[in-house]
């Protein structure tokens, strides 16, 4: 497992290298995560579950803090992890119990 990652900083570096691609992705991301029928908080929780299912640690360093920033509780985040476990099995347990808990502990949530 990697150390704490500031994904916002990494994304800024990538935007400098691939401005067209990253601007397009940023626009898509902004459109998707804004409040709609589902709240932005709910969508971030969904992205946490998807990141656990896909075993994307770097995604978790982006989406767990963002979910917290939007008001998600530790309990809500862990419930999102539980949905990933149903869909992805044992590997999701590993990511939920090691990576997500590490991030939440570092955020003091």
BAROKE-245032 format. One record per residue: residue number from 0; x, z, y of N, C-alpha, C in turn. Coordinates in nm, 3 decimals, m for minus. Atoms other than C-alpha are relative to their C-alpha. Layout:
% residues N
{i=NUM&n.px=X&n.pz=Z&n.py=Y&ca.px=X&ca.pz=Z&ca.py=Y&c.px=X&c.pz=Z&c.py=Y};
...
END
This chain:
% residues 109
{i=0&n.px=0.084&n.pz=0.000&n.py=m0.118&ca.px=0.000&ca.pz=0.000&ca.py=0.000&c.px=0.089&c.pz=0.000&c.py=0.124};
{i=1&n.px=m0.076&n.pz=0.007&n.py=m0.123&ca.px=0.120&ca.pz=m0.077&ca.py=0.348&c.px=m0.025&c.pz=0.121&c.py=0.088};
{i=2&n.px=0.020&n.pz=m0.105&n.py=m0.098&ca.px=0.159&ca.pz=0.163&ca.py=0.636&c.px=m0.114&c.pz=m0.041&c.py=0.095};
{i=3&n.px=0.107&n.pz=0.027&n.py=m0.097&ca.px=m0.096&ca.pz=0.186&ca.py=0.919&c.px=0.030&c.pz=m0.132&c.py=0.071};
{i=4&n.px=m0.012&n.pz=0.132&n.py=m0.060&ca.px=m0.154&ca.pz=m0.163&ca.py=1.058&c.px=m0.089&c.pz=m0.009&c.py=0.122};
{i=5&n.px=0.082&n.pz=0.027&n.py=m0.119&ca.px=m0.271&ca.pz=m0.244&ca.py=1.412&c.px=m0.037&c.pz=m0.147&c.py=m0.006};
{i=6&n.px=0.042&n.pz=0.139&n.py=0.019&ca.px=m0.464&ca.pz=m0.558&ca.py=1.326&c.px=m0.028&c.pz=m0.070&c.py=0.131};
{i=7&n.px=0.023&n.pz=0.066&n.py=m0.130&ca.px=m0.560&ca.pz=m0.622&ca.py=1.689&c.px=0.130&c.pz=m0.057&c.py=0.054};
{i=8&n.px=m0.131&n.pz=0.051&n.py=m0.044&ca.px=m0.190&ca.pz=m0.656&ca.py=1.773&c.px=0.044&c.pz=m0.121&c.py=m0.084};
{i=9&n.px=m0.037&n.pz=0.112&n.py=0.088&ca.px=m0.128&ca.pz=m0.881&ca.py=1.472&c.px=m0.082&c.pz=m0.124&c.py=0.033};
{i=10&n.px=0.085&n.pz=0.114&n.py=m0.034&ca.px=m0.424&ca.pz=m1.100&ca.py=1.570&c.px=0.041&c.pz=m0.062&c.py=0.132};
{i=11&n.px=m0.050&n.pz=0.054&n.py=m0.127&ca.px=m0.286&ca.pz=m1.136&ca.py=1.924&c.px=0.122&c.pz=m0.088&c.py=m0.023};
{i=12&n.px=m0.118&n.pz=0.080&n.py=0.034&ca.px=0.044&ca.pz=m1.259&ca.py=1.781&c.px=m0.042&c.pz=m0.132&c.py=m0.064};
{i=13&n.px=0.048&n.pz=0.120&n.py=0.067&ca.px=m0.140&ca.pz=m1.503&ca.py=1.557&c.px=m0.066&c.pz=m0.094&c.py=0.101};
{i=14&n.px=0.065&n.pz=0.083&n.py=m0.103&ca.px=m0.345&ca.pz=m1.625&ca.py=1.857&c.px=0.104&c.pz=m0.074&c.py=0.083};
{i=15&n.px=m0.108&n.pz=0.069&n.py=m0.072&ca.px=m0.019&ca.pz=m1.707&ca.py=2.034&c.px=0.058&c.pz=m0.115&c.py=m0.081};
{i=16&n.px=m0.054&n.pz=0.103&n.py=0.088&ca.px=0.092&ca.pz=m1.913&ca.py=1.733&c.px=m0.101&c.pz=m0.110&c.py=m0.032};
{i=17&n.px=0.107&n.pz=0.093&n.py=0.037&ca.px=m0.243&ca.pz=m2.078&ca.py=1.652&c.px=m0.119&c.pz=0.019&c.py=0.095};
{i=18&n.px=0.107&n.pz=m0.032&n.py=m0.096&ca.px=m0.452&ca.pz=m2.060&ca.py=1.972&c.px=m0.133&c.pz=m0.069&c.py=m0.029};
{i=19&n.px=0.125&n.pz=0.071&n.py=0.027&ca.px=m0.709&ca.pz=m2.324&ca.py=1.875&c.px=m0.077&c.pz=0.062&c.py=m0.115};
{i=20&n.px=0.062&n.pz=m0.058&n.py=0.118&ca.px=m0.778&ca.pz=m2.178&ca.py=1.533&c.px=m0.051&c.pz=0.141&c.py=0.030};
{i=21&n.px=0.037&n.pz=m0.139&n.py=m0.024&ca.px=m0.782&ca.pz=m1.818&ca.py=1.651&c.px=m0.111&c.pz=0.012&c.py=0.105};
{i=22&n.px=0.111&n.pz=m0.001&n.py=m0.097&ca.px=m1.005&ca.pz=m1.894&ca.py=1.952&c.px=m0.131&c.pz=m0.036&c.py=m0.069};
{i=23&n.px=0.121&n.pz=0.039&n.py=0.073&ca.px=m1.252&ca.pz=m2.066&ca.py=1.720&c.px=m0.047&c.pz=0.116&c.py=m0.089};
{i=24&n.px=0.035&n.pz=m0.112&n.py=0.086&ca.px=m1.242&ca.pz=m1.774&ca.py=1.475&c.px=m0.054&c.pz=0.117&c.py=0.083};
{i=25&n.px=0.045&n.pz=m0.109&n.py=m0.087&ca.px=m1.278&ca.pz=m1.523&ca.py=1.759&c.px=m0.141&c.pz=m0.025&c.py=0.051};
{i=26&n.px=0.135&n.pz=0.034&n.py=m0.044&ca.px=m1.583&ca.pz=m1.707&ca.py=1.891&c.px=m0.102&c.pz=0.019&c.py=m0.110};
{i=27&n.px=0.089&n.pz=m0.019&n.py=0.115&ca.px=m1.740&ca.pz=m1.711&ca.py=1.546&c.px=m0.021&c.pz=0.149&c.py=m0.026};
{i=28&n.px=0.008&n.pz=m0.144&n.py=0.025&ca.px=m1.661&ca.pz=m1.343&ca.py=1.494&c.px=m0.088&c.pz=0.067&c.py=0.105};
{i=29&n.px=0.080&n.pz=m0.059&n.py=m0.108&ca.px=m1.808&ca.pz=m1.249&ca.py=1.834&c.px=m0.148&c.pz=m0.031&c.py=m0.017};
{i=30&n.px=0.140&n.pz=0.040&n.py=0.019&ca.px=m2.126&ca.pz=m1.442&ca.py=1.759&c.px=m0.063&c.pz=0.075&c.py=m0.117};
{i=31&n.px=0.054&n.pz=m0.063&n.py=0.120&ca.px=m2.168&ca.pz=m1.290&ca.py=1.414&c.px=m0.020&c.pz=0.150&c.py=0.019};
{i=32&n.px=0.006&n.pz=m0.145&n.py=m0.005&ca.px=m2.100&ca.pz=m0.926&ca.py=1.501&c.px=m0.086&c.pz=0.057&c.py=0.113};
{i=33&n.px=0.084&n.pz=m0.056&n.py=m0.107&ca.px=m2.320&ca.pz=m0.897&ca.py=1.808&c.px=m0.132&c.pz=0.050&c.py=m0.059};
{i=34&n.px=0.128&n.pz=m0.053&n.py=0.045&ca.px=m2.641&ca.pz=m0.701&ca.py=1.777&c.px=m0.103&c.pz=m0.112&c.py=m0.012};
{i=35&n.px=0.111&n.pz=0.092&n.py=0.025&ca.px=m2.928&ca.pz=m0.902&ca.py=1.634&c.px=m0.104&c.pz=0.078&c.py=m0.078};
{i=36&n.px=0.091&n.pz=m0.072&n.py=0.088&ca.px=m3.181&ca.pz=m0.813&ca.py=1.368&c.px=0.078&c.pz=0.114&c.py=m0.067};
{i=37&n.px=m0.092&n.pz=m0.104&n.py=0.049&ca.px=m2.888&ca.pz=m0.624&ca.py=1.214&c.px=0.088&c.pz=0.042&c.py=0.116};
{i=38&n.px=m0.087&n.pz=m0.049&n.py=m0.107&ca.px=m2.684&ca.pz=m0.405&ca.py=1.447&c.px=0.145&c.pz=m0.038&c.py=m0.029};
{i=39&n.px=m0.143&n.pz=0.025&n.py=0.016&ca.px=m2.315&ca.pz=m0.469&ca.py=1.507&c.px=0.062&c.pz=0.103&c.py=m0.094};
{i=40&n.px=m0.050&n.pz=m0.106&n.py=0.088&ca.px=m2.247&ca.pz=m0.134&ca.py=1.334&c.px=m0.031&c.pz=m0.033&c.py=m0.145};
{i=41&n.px=0.037&n.pz=0.035&n.py=0.136&ca.px=m2.437&ca.pz=m0.245&ca.py=1.025&c.px=0.084&c.pz=m0.118&c.py=m0.051};
{i=42&n.px=m0.080&n.pz=0.116&n.py=0.041&ca.px=m2.250&ca.pz=m0.575&ca.py=1.019&c.px=0.144&c.pz=0.041&c.py=m0.029};
{i=43&n.px=m0.136&n.pz=m0.048&n.py=0.028&ca.px=m1.915&ca.pz=m0.394&ca.py=1.039&c.px=0.003&c.pz=0.074&c.py=m0.133};
{i=44&n.px=0.008&n.pz=m0.066&n.py=0.130&ca.px=m2.024&ca.pz=m0.175&ca.py=0.747&c.px=m0.004&c.pz=m0.102&c.py=m0.113};
{i=45&n.px=0.004&n.pz=0.107&n.py=0.100&ca.px=m2.103&ca.pz=m0.492&ca.py=0.556&c.px=0.139&c.pz=m0.060&c.py=m0.019};
{i=46&n.px=m0.135&n.pz=0.056&n.py=0.011&ca.px=m1.757&ca.pz=m0.627&ca.py=0.636&c.px=0.095&c.pz=0.095&c.py=m0.071};
{i=47&n.px=m0.080&n.pz=m0.097&n.py=0.076&ca.px=m1.602&ca.pz=m0.304&ca.py=0.507&c.px=m0.027&c.pz=m0.019&c.py=m0.149};
{i=48&n.px=0.034&n.pz=0.017&n.py=0.142&ca.px=m1.788&ca.pz=m0.348&ca.py=0.178&c.px=0.058&c.pz=m0.130&c.py=m0.055};
{i=49&n.px=m0.055&n.pz=0.129&n.py=0.045&ca.px=m1.686&ca.pz=m0.713&ca.py=0.155&c.px=0.151&c.pz=0.008&c.py=m0.013};
{i=50&n.px=m0.147&n.pz=m0.013&n.py=0.005&ca.px=m1.322&ca.pz=m0.629&ca.py=0.234&c.px=0.044&c.pz=0.081&c.py=m0.121};
{i=51&n.px=m0.032&n.pz=m0.077&n.py=0.121&ca.px=m1.320&ca.pz=m0.365&ca.py=m0.041&c.px=m0.019&c.pz=m0.088&c.py=m0.123};
{i=52&n.px=0.027&n.pz=0.087&n.py=0.116&ca.px=m1.475&ca.pz=m0.614&ca.py=m0.285&c.px=0.107&c.pz=m0.106&c.py=m0.016};
{i=53&n.px=m0.103&n.pz=0.105&n.py=0.005&ca.px=m1.217&ca.pz=m0.878&ca.py=m0.194&c.px=0.141&c.pz=0.056&c.py=m0.009};
{i=54&n.px=m0.129&n.pz=m0.068&n.py=0.004&ca.px=m0.936&ca.pz=m0.620&ca.py=m0.198&c.px=0.091&c.pz=m0.046&c.py=0.112};
{i=55&n.px=m0.076&n.pz=0.042&n.py=m0.119&ca.px=m0.825&ca.pz=m0.711&ca.py=0.155&c.px=0.034&c.pz=0.122&c.py=0.084};
{i=56&n.px=m0.041&n.pz=m0.119&n.py=m0.074&ca.px=m0.635&ca.pz=m0.410&ca.py=0.285&c.px=0.009&c.pz=m0.028&c.py=0.150};
{i=57&n.px=m0.015&n.pz=0.032&n.py=m0.143&ca.px=m0.557&ca.pz=m0.584&ca.py=0.614&c.px=m0.136&c.pz=m0.010&c.py=0.068};
{i=58&n.px=0.137&n.pz=0.006&n.py=m0.055&ca.px=m0.928&ca.pz=m0.653&ca.py=0.667&c.px=m0.053&c.pz=0.141&c.py=0.024};
{i=59&n.px=0.047&n.pz=m0.138&n.py=m0.015&ca.px=m0.996&ca.pz=m0.284&ca.py=0.615&c.px=0.061&c.pz=0.067&c.py=0.122};
{i=60&n.px=m0.064&n.pz=m0.057&n.py=m0.120&ca.px=m0.745&ca.pz=m0.192&ca.py=0.888&c.px=m0.066&c.pz=m0.052&c.py=0.127};
{i=61&n.px=0.077&n.pz=0.052&n.py=m0.114&ca.px=m0.960&ca.pz=m0.404&ca.py=1.121&c.px=m0.142&c.pz=0.056&c.py=0.000};
{i=62&n.px=0.144&n.pz=m0.027&n.py=0.002&ca.px=m1.314&ca.pz=m0.326&ca.py=1.007&c.px=m0.037&c.pz=0.148&c.py=m0.013};
{i=63&n.px=0.032&n.pz=m0.143&n.py=0.005&ca.px=m1.303&ca.pz=0.046&ca.py=0.923&c.px=0.009&c.pz=0.061&c.py=0.141};
{i=64&n.px=m0.003&n.pz=m0.055&n.py=m0.136&ca.px=m1.182&ca.pz=0.144&ca.py=1.273&c.px=m0.109&c.pz=m0.057&c.py=0.091};
{i=65&n.px=0.106&n.pz=0.060&n.py=m0.083&ca.px=m1.428&ca.pz=m0.099&ca.py=1.431&c.px=m0.135&c.pz=0.060&c.py=m0.034};
{i=66&n.px=0.126&n.pz=m0.065&n.py=0.039&ca.px=m1.715&ca.pz=0.050&ca.py=1.232&c.px=m0.008&c.pz=0.140&c.py=0.060};
{i=67&n.px=m0.005&n.pz=m0.134&n.py=m0.060&ca.px=m1.607&ca.pz=0.397&ca.py=1.348&c.px=m0.024&c.pz=m0.010&c.py=0.150};
{i=68&n.px=0.017&n.pz=0.018&n.py=m0.145&ca.px=m1.584&ca.pz=0.274&ca.py=1.708&c.px=m0.147&c.pz=m0.026&c.py=0.035};
{i=69&n.px=0.141&n.pz=0.031&n.py=m0.023&ca.px=m1.942&ca.pz=0.149&ca.py=1.678&c.px=m0.093&c.pz=0.114&c.py=m0.044};
{i=70&n.px=0.080&n.pz=m0.118&n.py=0.031&ca.px=m2.057&ca.pz=0.492&ca.py=1.560&c.px=m0.024&c.pz=0.027&c.py=m0.146};
{i=71&n.px=0.019&n.pz=m0.026&n.py=0.144&ca.px=m2.040&ca.pz=0.467&ca.py=1.181&c.px=0.068&c.pz=0.131&c.py=m0.038};
{i=72&n.px=m0.055&n.pz=m0.126&n.py=0.049&ca.px=m1.982&ca.pz=0.797&ca.py=1.008&c.px=0.081&c.pz=m0.024&c.py=m0.127};
{i=73&n.px=m0.074&n.pz=0.006&n.py=0.127&ca.px=m1.749&ca.pz=0.867&ca.py=0.720&c.px=m0.097&c.pz=m0.023&c.py=m0.115};
{i=74&n.px=0.098&n.pz=0.012&n.py=0.108&ca.px=m2.056&ca.pz=0.902&ca.py=0.499&c.px=m0.055&c.pz=m0.142&c.py=m0.009};
{i=75&n.px=0.050&n.pz=0.138&n.py=0.001&ca.px=m2.190&ca.pz=0.560&ca.py=0.602&c.px=0.105&c.pz=m0.096&c.py=m0.053};
{i=76&n.px=m0.109&n.pz=0.087&n.py=0.047&ca.px=m1.852&ca.pz=0.397&ca.py=0.544&c.px=0.018&c.pz=0.015&c.py=m0.150};
{i=77&n.px=m0.016&n.pz=m0.021&n.py=0.143&ca.px=m1.821&ca.pz=0.556&ca.py=0.202&c.px=m0.119&c.pz=m0.054&c.py=m0.078};
{i=78&n.px=0.115&n.pz=0.061&n.py=0.067&ca.px=m2.174&ca.pz=0.443&ca.py=0.115&c.px=0.017&c.pz=m0.152&c.py=m0.006};
{i=79&n.px=m0.032&n.pz=0.144&n.py=0.004&ca.px=m2.069&ca.pz=0.088&ca.py=0.210&c.px=0.100&c.pz=m0.027&c.py=m0.112};
{i=80&n.px=m0.097&n.pz=0.013&n.py=0.110&ca.px=m1.773&ca.pz=0.136&ca.py=m0.026&c.px=m0.072&c.pz=0.007&c.py=m0.134};
{i=81&n.px=0.071&n.pz=m0.012&n.py=0.127&ca.px=m2.017&ca.pz=0.241&ca.py=m0.298&c.px=m0.070&c.pz=m0.130&c.py=m0.038};
{i=82&n.px=0.063&n.pz=0.128&n.py=0.032&ca.px=m2.199&ca.pz=m0.092&ca.py=m0.268&c.px=0.104&c.pz=m0.099&c.py=m0.051};
{i=83&n.px=m0.107&n.pz=0.087&n.py=0.047&ca.px=m1.867&ca.pz=m0.270&ca.py=m0.310&c.px=0.038&c.pz=0.033&c.py=m0.144};
{i=84&n.px=m0.034&n.pz=m0.041&n.py=0.136&ca.px=m1.797&ca.pz=m0.068&ca.py=m0.624&c.px=m0.100&c.pz=m0.058&c.py=m0.099};
{i=85&n.px=0.101&n.pz=0.059&n.py=0.087&ca.px=m2.126&ca.pz=m0.185&ca.py=m0.775&c.px=0.029&c.pz=m0.148&c.py=m0.023};
{i=86&n.px=m0.020&n.pz=0.145&n.py=0.009&ca.px=m2.036&ca.pz=m0.547&ca.py=m0.700&c.px=0.136&c.pz=m0.038&c.py=m0.056};
{i=87&n.px=m0.136&n.pz=0.041&n.py=0.036&ca.px=m1.662&ca.pz=m0.542&ca.py=m0.770&c.px=0.068&c.pz=0.091&c.py=m0.102};
{i=88&n.px=m0.053&n.pz=m0.083&n.py=0.106&ca.px=m1.605&ca.pz=m0.259&ca.py=m1.019&c.px=0.125&c.pz=0.079&c.py=0.033};
{i=89&n.px=m0.119&n.pz=m0.084&n.py=m0.009&ca.px=m1.276&ca.pz=m0.079&ca.py=m1.077&c.px=0.093&c.pz=m0.029&c.py=0.116};
{i=90&n.px=m0.087&n.pz=0.026&n.py=m0.115&ca.px=m1.062&ca.pz=m0.261&ca.py=m0.818&c.px=m0.059&c.pz=0.051&c.py=0.131};
{i=91&n.px=0.062&n.pz=m0.052&n.py=m0.121&ca.px=m1.315&ca.pz=m0.162&ca.py=m0.552&c.px=0.014&c.pz=0.151&c.py=0.008};
{i=92&n.px=m0.022&n.pz=m0.144&n.py=0.002&ca.px=m1.283&ca.pz=0.201&ca.py=m0.662&c.px=0.140&c.pz=0.030&c.py=0.054};
{i=93&n.px=m0.137&n.pz=m0.022&n.py=m0.045&ca.px=m0.907&ca.pz=0.175&ca.py=m0.607&c.px=0.012&c.pz=m0.018&c.py=0.152};
{i=94&n.px=m0.008&n.pz=0.024&n.py=m0.145&ca.px=m0.944&ca.pz=0.028&ca.py=m0.257&c.px=m0.081&c.pz=0.102&c.py=0.078};
{i=95&n.px=0.082&n.pz=m0.099&n.py=m0.068&ca.px=m1.221&ca.pz=0.267&ca.py=m0.163&c.px=0.063&c.pz=0.137&c.py=0.000};
{i=96&n.px=m0.056&n.pz=m0.134&n.py=0.012&ca.px=m1.039&ca.pz=0.575&ca.py=m0.287&c.px=0.139&c.pz=0.012&c.py=0.061};
{i=97&n.px=m0.134&n.pz=m0.007&n.py=m0.056&ca.px=m0.693&ca.pz=0.486&ca.py=m0.160&c.px=0.003&c.pz=m0.051&c.py=0.144};
{i=98&n.px=m0.016&n.pz=0.061&n.py=m0.131&ca.px=m0.713&ca.pz=0.250&ca.py=0.136&c.px=m0.102&c.pz=0.052&c.py=0.100};
{i=99&n.px=0.102&n.pz=m0.042&n.py=m0.097&ca.px=m1.045&ca.pz=0.339&ca.py=0.302&c.px=0.015&c.pz=0.148&c.py=0.034};
{i=100&n.px=m0.016&n.pz=m0.143&n.py=m0.028&ca.px=m0.992&ca.pz=0.713&ca.py=0.263&c.px=0.124&c.pz=0.027&c.py=0.085};
{i=101&n.px=m0.121&n.pz=m0.015&n.py=m0.082&ca.px=m0.640&ca.pz=0.681&ca.py=0.408&c.px=m0.031&c.pz=m0.036&c.py=0.146};
{i=102&n.px=0.032&n.pz=0.042&n.py=m0.136&ca.px=m0.773&ca.pz=0.493&ca.py=0.711&c.px=m0.091&c.pz=0.104&c.py=0.066};
{i=103&n.px=0.090&n.pz=m0.100&n.py=m0.057&ca.px=m1.058&ca.pz=0.741&ca.py=0.765&c.px=0.074&c.pz=0.130&c.py=0.032};
{i=104&n.px=m0.077&n.pz=m0.121&n.py=m0.027&ca.px=m0.816&ca.pz=1.034&ca.py=0.736&c.px=0.089&c.pz=m0.017&c.py=0.123};
{i=105&n.px=m0.083&n.pz=0.026&n.py=m0.118&ca.px=m0.582&ca.pz=0.875&ca.py=0.991&c.px=m0.083&c.pz=m0.005&c.py=0.128};
{i=106&n.px=0.089&n.pz=0.001&n.py=m0.115&ca.px=m0.879&ca.pz=0.821&ca.py=1.224&c.px=m0.065&c.pz=0.135&c.py=0.025};
{i=107&n.px=0.059&n.pz=m0.134&n.py=m0.007&ca.px=m0.982&ca.pz=1.184&ca.py=1.163&c.px=m0.152&c.pz=m0.007&c.py=0.006};
{i=108&n.px=0.146&n.pz=0.015&n.py=0.008&ca.px=m1.338&ca.pz=1.077&ca.py=1.074&c.px=m0.050&c.pz=0.074&c.py=m0.121};
END
